[in-house]
């Protein structure tokens, strides 16, 4: 039994989801996050969290535009 399988018994899914989201916000590589979650394939983590990755990238882009004073075309 890997860590993820064990954690399912003691850690509710929302806690795992929030923790994983925090790792993405800190720009931890998806390969590392996937391994921590016990996924056999990186695409599993990507498929589950792709919406979060997209939101982080959009917010970062918006923040950069605000900081530079430019507006989107």
Secondary structure, 3 states (H helix, E strand, C coil): CCHHHHHHHHCCHHHHHHHHHHHHHCCCCHHHHHHHHCCCCHHHHHHHHHHHHHHHHHHHHHHHHHHHCCCCC
